[in-house]
């Protein structure tokens, strides 16, 4: 999990990436935070607007419309390539989406097919609407595609994410088709190139991971005392990914090393389930148990083995 960038750092990141930025008055405090928290954030989501005309489109994404108040994104990327900032904080752009997709974005692996809409995406993603009719015929100027690439890379660079932290609305929520007219796989390749990464290419479809309780316990007991940050059991990474999505562990510490920060995150998860330490007022010990691990696995699509 990453905390959202401050508005000032966000603005600087976009400008440092060479983007033309238009600041709509009051953008940095225009949000829907009264409806729930924004963050931790895990990625960048791209949309198309189904509108024509930059000025009117800016007005729509800033104000919203009947039944869906604005802001409808953080920035609107015009056909000219200019990025119009309209809000910052929680925005009505992503809606409910697939938890398996969220887990894949967090782990930066290939996205599974989105087939359910049960997880709040407005809290978890930066959102950018792109001026286009969305009919498959309205052209995407090169300068606009480059701006989408630069916006995505700027945020990934600021958070130290890779290109697999970028997704389209159609990859998040069943029934959505945006953005239509270019592929998100191609856009991720462009973002990867800008970030100096090797292109993601076609990755294998992920299988449901398995986490060994005994090996996880062994890592929890041995890793904190070890020098450096050795990975003694690969299943720790799957476990930490689930803790990240629960908002209990920073994405920075999703490293496969069951250190003191992961111990603390485990303790918080155990306390959320009602577990406490042996003595009154003592926190849970942070060593995974079968019940707490099984309940985490049920929420985050992995299996527990001995």
Secondary structure, 3 states (H helix, E strand, C coil): CECCCCHHHHHHHHHHCCCCEEECCCHHHCCCHHHCCCCCECEEEEEECCCCCHHHHHHHHHHEECCEECCCCCEEECCCCCEEECCCCCCCCCCEECHHHHHHHHHCCCCCCCCCCCEECCCCEEEEEECCCCCCCCCCCHHHHHHHHHHHHHHHHHHCCCHHHEEEHHHCCCCCCCCCCCCHHHHHHHHHHHCCCCCCCCCCCCCCEEEEHHHHHHHHHHHHHCCCCCCCCCHHHHHHHHHHHCCCCCHHHCCCCCCHHHHHHHHHHHHHCCCCCCCCCCCCCCCCCHHHHHHHHHHHCEEEEC
